[in-house]
Amino acid sequence: MLTLSQIDKMIEKGNKSLRKSIINSTMSDIIRRIKYKCDWENKEYYQVDRYYASSQICSRCGNIKKEMKDINKRGYECENCGLMIDRDLNASINIMVEGLFKEYRYE
């Protein structure tokens, strides 16, 4: 069994293909564990599409701001409704709302 430090070295020094496969397998393991915990606790699990533009959508009014693709911009300011919020908080609210909508769309 590999230790975390060995995996870190493989990610750091491995080729691009190796890094990508290690990171993807780690993420899939995290998702698998979350699904298991949800089943164990009788909770619903909803996965939002990986390309969902959560950081570009205003969590208050739904306005889409394409220039938020720049990861260096840490705040979100909506020209439509004037909302000023941290970019990550805005994205997390949008992901939560999208998950709730998925619950009602598919049942």
VENPEPE-V46218 format. One record per pair of residues at least 4 apart in sequence whose C-alpha atoms are under 8 Angstrom apart, sorted by the first residue. I is the first residue (numbers start at 1). J is the second residue. Records with the same first field share a line. If there is no record, write none. Layout:
I = J ; J
This chain:
2 = 6 ; 7
3 = 7
4 = 8
5 = 9
6 = 10
7 = 11
8 = 12
9 = 13 ; 14
10 = 14 ; 18 ; 19
11 = 18 ; 19 ; 22 ; 23
12 = 19
14 = 18 ; 19
15 = 19
16 = 20
17 = 21
18 = 22
19 = 23
20 = 24
21 = 25
22 = 26
23 = 27
24 = 28
25 = 29
26 = 30
27 = 31
28 = 32
29 = 33
30 = 34
31 = 35
32 = 36
33 = 37
34 = 38
35 = 39 ; 45
36 = 40
37 = 41
38 = 42 ; 43 ; 44 ; 45
39 = 43 ; 44
46 = 99 ; 102 ; 103
47 = 99
48 = 52 ; 95 ; 98 ; 99
53 = 57
54 = 90 ; 91 ; 92 ; 94 ; 95
55 = 68 ; 69 ; 87 ; 88 ; 90 ; 91 ; 94
56 = 64 ; 65 ; 66 ; 67 ; 68 ; 69 ; 91
57 = 62 ; 63 ; 64 ; 65 ; 91 ; 94
58 = 62 ; 63 ; 64 ; 65 ; 76 ; 78 ; 83 ; 90 ; 94
59 = 90 ; 91 ; 93 ; 94
60 = 81 ; 83
61 = 80 ; 81
63 = 78 ; 80
65 = 78
68 = 73 ; 76
73 = 87
74 = 86 ; 87 ; 88
75 = 84 ; 85 ; 86 ; 87
76 = 83 ; 84 ; 85 ; 86 ; 87 ; 90
77 = 82 ; 83 ; 84 ; 85
78 = 82 ; 83 ; 84
79 = 83
85 = 89 ; 90
86 = 90
87 = 91
88 = 92
89 = 93
90 = 94
91 = 95
92 = 96
93 = 97
94 = 98
95 = 99
96 = 100
97 = 101
98 = 102
99 = 103
100 = 104
101 = 105
102 = 106
103 = 107
